[in-house]
Amino acid sequence: MSSETAYFALGCFWGAERRFWQTEGVVETSVGYMGGAVPDPSYELVCTGGTNHTEAVKVIFDNEKVSYRSLLEMFWTIHDPTQGDRQGNDIGSQYRSAIFYTSEEQKLTAQETLDIYQAAITHAGFGKITTEITAAADHPYYPAEQYHQKYLAKNPNGYDCHARTGIVFPGASVTA
């Protein structure tokens, strides 16, 4: 097995994590905080909006079974990347859309898929994608509290807010 790590922020991390752990080829997931200025933040602190962290999902995947590009294609379609600091009714900087790349190849693939999806959603009448694409090396990943990990496995009817555009990724190899 050849594993790789990816980090995605796309709104509430509970539902996002479930989407990734259900994907064939994904070996492990966890939820945490990235992109902020405060070391080792708590959920309560992140929710104040004062840390600038996102709710993020760490995805370890077998790149012989699922490609990073396929994960990105899914990422774009399971949330609305045009909403800025929100997803649906979830409002705040912790709900913004971001990709934290771990290699130059991931960075280029993220930008390429952003451009493709932007063209598709623009054609459908949506605005500009606000997703940040930034180096994971510049933003430590802080695991969230244990009760957040695999939350929807423990609480199958729990909250899962994910706004979507409804626009499929052109030529997607994985469906959301």
N, C-alpha and C positions, 0 to 999 in steps of 0.2 A: 504494500500500500504506500502511496505517495500522498502525504497529507499536506494541506495548506491551510492557513488561517485567514479569515476575512472578518471585517467589522462593519456592521450596518446599523444606522439609526433611521427609524421610519415611524415614529410615533410611539405609542405605548408598547413597551418591550414584551409584555405578556403574549399578545397575539402574534407579534413578529417572531418571537422565539418559536412558537408552535409551528408556524409556517415553515421555518427552516428545519426544525427537528423532524418534520414529516417528509422532508425531501430525501429521496434516495441518493446515497452517496455522502450525506452529511453524517459525520461520525459523532460529533458532540456539539452542544450549544450551551451557552450560559448568557445571562443578562448582566449588564453593568452600566457604568457611566464613563463617558469619554467626552473630550473636547472642551473641558472647563478649566478653570484656573485654581481650584481648591483641591489639594491632595486628599485622597481617600474620603470623598464626600458620602454623606448618608442620603437616603431617599428623601427624608424630610428637608434637608438642606438643599438638595437639587430642586425640589418642588417650590422653593422660594423664588427661583429664577435668578438668584444672586451668584450662582457658581458658573453659569454658562455651559454646564454639562448637558449632553444628550442622553436619553435612555437608549442604550446600544445593545446589540446582540453580537456576541462572539461566535463565529461559526467555524468549526474545524471540519474540513471535508476531504474526501478521497478524490483527488483530481483525476484519477483514472476512471471514476464512476460519474462524477458530475464536474463540469467545468466552472470556473469562476464566472465566465460570461453567462452561463445558464443561471447561476445564482443572481447575477445582476439583472438579467431579463425578468426574473421573478420579482426581485426587489422593486423595479420600476412599476410593476403592475399591481402590487399588493398594498400600495398606499398612494396618496396623491402628492407627488413631489413638487407641486406648485403652491402649496399652502403656507410656506414660510414657517413661522413658529407655532404650528398647530397641525393637528390631524382631526378633522371633524370637530367634535365638541371638546377635544383635549387641546387646551390652549396654554402655551408657554414655550420658552426656548428649549426645554428638555424634549419637546415633541418634534423638533425640526428634523429635516431629512439630511442625512450625511453618509458619506462613504469614507472610511478610514483605510486607505490602501497600505499594503505591506511590501510592495515591490513596484518598480517602475512599470512592469508589465501590467499589474493590477491597475495602476493609475491610468495608463493608456487605454485599457479595456473599459474602465469606468467612464472615461471621457467619451470614448467612441459610442458606448451604449447610451449615454446621456444625449448625444447629438441625434442618434437614431430615434430615441423615444421623444425627444423634443419635437422633431419634425412630425411624428405621428400625432402627438397631442395638439400641436398647433393647428394641424389640418382639421382636427375635431373641435377647435374653438377654445382650447385651454390656453392659459398664459405661460409665462416663462417658468421653467424649472428652477427652484431655489436650492436644490441639493448642493451641499458643500462636498467637495472632493479634496481630501487633505491627508497628509501622511500620518499613519498610525504611530510612527516613531515619535512624532511631536506631541502626541496626546495619549498618555497612559490610560490603560483600561483598568478600571476599578470594579471588581465584581460587586454586584448588588447584594443586599442582605439575602440570607438563605430562603426566607419565605417568598421571595420573588422568583427564585430559580424553579423552572418548569411549573410555574404557577398554574397554568391551565391544565396540566396533567393532574395536579392535586385538586383543582377546582374546575372541572370540565365545563360548567355553565357560567364561569366567571367572565368578567368584562373583557371584551375583545373589540375595541374601537379601531377600525382601520378604514379611513376614507379611501376611496379609489376613484380613478378617472373612468374606469370601465373600458379603457382602451388597451387592447392586447399589444404586446411587444411584436413588432413586425418580424415574422419568421422565427418566433420563439421556439427553442428546443425543449423547454420545460414549461408546463402550464401551471398557473397559480391556482 
